[in-house]
Amino acid sequence: MVTAKTVHESPRETNILTEADVVVVGAGPAGVTAAIAAAREGADTILMDRYGHLGGMATGGLVLMFNPSAGQGQEWMDRLNKVNGVHDLSRTSEPEWGHTRMVDPELLKCILNDMTLETGVRLLLHSWSSAAVVDNNTVKGVIFESKSGRQAVMGKVIIDATGDGDVYASAGAEFDASLDKGYRTSEMAMVFRIGGINFDKFAEFRKVQPQEWVKLREEGFELAGFHIAPIPGQRQDVFWVNNFIRGKNCLKVEDLNWVEVNVRKIMIPLYSFYKKVVPGFENSYLYDSASQIGTRGSRRLIGAHVLTGEEAKTGKKFDDTVLIFPRGVPLSWPADRPPENVEMPYRCLVPVKLDGLLAAGRCFSSDQAANSMFNVISHCIQMGQAAGTAAALAVQSKVQPREIDIKGLQKRLIAQGVELP
């Protein structure tokens, strides 16, 4: 039945495609790490993603600057180094970027593909999770849409690594989706890259005429209509152009459309401007643009513990710590940087009441300040490793994720190379 405002959908039966011990929804940095961790602990694991590749923001989103140093994150970098897939920005970029490294997204897609297949993870790509299957306050699976139609996958533990908390929101978990424009998590982006740069010529110009480069960069901001951050990419002949668009919400399809359309509108004018006035850009061209829109913040789980910015600033310690954030993003650049070695308790991955579910990645339980500091790629990798390992232990022990032996989880993480207190 169709009315002026609604469409009535009849009840329907949805076929179950398959079952697993652990089902991870979202194959970004947190999700792919969670799936690998769970499989390595012996769990039959499915990894689902709406795109046709793994890595999420770290690959399709072209968010290429991250610097993991322990656990699976270090394994990413070790494997990338073997294929010349990492570029050290400390030699080529603005001083404030320090020793950040930038990765090659196409090589990373291949490496993550290899890592999941090596561990026996079953992939469901091109599959968009649309609803949680909940029974007696326990998440039992997810319904997804694909070219094969509407189907369900069932699991003993479901990990929501969608970034936006899509699964736990569908399941009825408590969350906070408020956004403060003062935080980076209120911003969106659509990253693109410019190729064909003569980096030596550009570097000499920037060195000899630093104020002129700042002037030209500011003119680029004005031309775009929003803040742009152009820096050398993972190769010296490629410029990486990040952007920061405020006032848009990545849970609104209209805003997602606006960012995609309006960033693409300025790509040719901006690159043409650089080509005309910036030394070293004379033979440049548009190299590529992100296949995934840059989303920095939306839903945050209200978990068994909500990590706060104040806890981060004071370096609070927890008995159930499962990861240590090495260096967070300052709330205001470059001041107000959170301290080294901020701890996150396991309870930040666990819903207050809902069973059968863990959250990992930027939708973890936190207030806006803590989320803005710690929802970046290196930290999401760590959360994924903790969540995947915890899910496998819950399956092995035949308990709910909130009931697992925390000391046992911590021992398993340490054995995997994770640095804990």
Buried (B, 14 or more C-beta within 10 A) or exposed (E): EEEEEEEEEEEEEBEEBBBBBBBBBBBBBBBBBBBBBBBBBEBBBBBBBBBEBBBBBBBBBBBBBBBBEBBBBBBBBEBBEEEEBBBEBEEBBEEEBEEBBBBBBBBBBBBBBEBBEEBEBBBBBBBBBBBBBBEEEBBBBBBBBBEEEEBBBBBBBBBBBBBBBBBBBBBBBBBBBEBEEEBBBBBBBBBBBBBBBBBEBBBEBBEEEEEBBEEBBEEBBEBBEBBBBBBBBBBBBBBBBBBBBBEBBBBEEEBBEBBBEBBEEBBEEBBBBBBEEBBBBEEBEBBBBBEBBBBBBBBBBBBBBBBBBEBBBEEBEBEBBBBBBBBBBBBEEEEEBBEEEBBBBBBBBBBBEBBBBBBBBBBBBBBBBBBBBBBBBBBBBBBBBBBBBBBBBBBBEEEBBBEBEBEBBBEBBEEBEBBBE
